[in-house]
Amino acid sequence: MLPGGWDAPSFIFTYGAAIIFVGLYIIFKAYEVLVQKKPLRFAVPAKEIDLETNLPYIEALTAASEAQRASHEKSKGTKLSDFLF
């Protein structure tokens, strides 16, 4: 244990995933720009997001799920969850 009450293995385990994620993100973006010759973008512009393709299919799945859920008797936990969320 080092001064200040922390040790190196705990620090690496705690922050290692974030460091690995940032590193992989930088590598992925560099690959896109240098190899695939795509422009550097950090987000998809709102105008390019497609919200209509497959919408009828998603609505049908949602309706089927809601119908199945309504056919079962709700427990107290499910009622509380439905109330809160």
C-alpha positions in Angstrom: 0.0 0.0 0.0 1.3 3.4 -0.9 1.0 6.6 1.1 -2.5 8.1 1.0 -4.3 4.8 1.5 -4.4 3.3 -2.0 -2.5 0.6 -3.8 -1.5 0.2 -7.4 -3.5 -3.0 -8.3 -6.7 -1.3 -7.1 -6.0 1.8 -9.1 -5.2 -0.1 -12.3 -8.3 -2.3 -11.9 -10.5 0.7 -11.2 -9.4 3.0 -14.0 -7.9 0.4 -16.4 -11.2 -0.1 -18.3 -11.6 3.7 -18.9 -8.0 3.9 -20.2 -8.5 0.9 -22.4 -11.8 2.3 -23.8 -10.2 5.7 -24.6 -7.2 3.9 -26.3 -9.4 1.7 -28.4 -11.6 4.7 -29.4 -8.5 6.6 -30.6 -7.3 3.6 -32.5 -10.7 3.1 -34.1 -11.0 6.8 -35.1 -7.4 6.8 -36.5 -8.2 3.7 -38.6 -11.4 5.3 -40.0 -9.5 8.5 -41.0 -6.2 7.0 -42.2 -7.2 3.7 -43.7 -10.9 4.0 -44.7 -10.4 7.7 -45.7 -13.6 8.8 -43.8 -13.9 12.4 -42.4 -13.3 12.7 -38.7 -16.6 12.9 -36.9 -17.4 12.3 -33.2 -21.1 12.1 -33.5 -23.8 11.4 -36.2 -25.6 14.6 -37.2 -29.2 14.6 -36.4 -30.2 15.0 -40.0 -28.6 11.6 -40.8 -30.4 9.6 -38.2 -33.1 7.4 -39.7 -36.1 7.0 -37.4 -38.6 5.6 -40.0 -37.0 2.5 -41.5 -38.4 -0.6 -39.8 -40.8 1.5 -37.7 -43.8 -0.7 -38.5 -41.9 -3.8 -37.4 -40.8 -2.2 -34.1 -44.3 -1.0 -33.4 -45.6 -4.6 -34.1 -43.1 -6.0 -31.7 -44.0 -3.4 -29.0 -47.7 -4.2 -29.4 -47.1 -7.9 -29.1 -45.0 -7.4 -26.1 -47.6 -5.2 -24.4 -50.4 -7.7 -25.2 -48.4 -10.5 -23.7 -47.6 -8.4 -20.6 -51.2 -7.4 -20.2 -52.4 -11.1 -20.4 -50.4 -12.0 -17.2 -51.4 -11.1 -13.7 -49.2 -8.4 -12.3 -47.3 -8.9 -9.0 -46.9 -6.1 -6.5 -43.3 -5.6 -7.7 -44.4 -5.2 -11.3 -47.2 -2.8 -10.3 -44.7 -0.7 -8.4 -42.3 -0.8 -11.3 -45.0 0.3 -13.7 -46.0 3.1 -11.4 -42.4 4.4 -11.0 -41.2 3.9 -14.6 
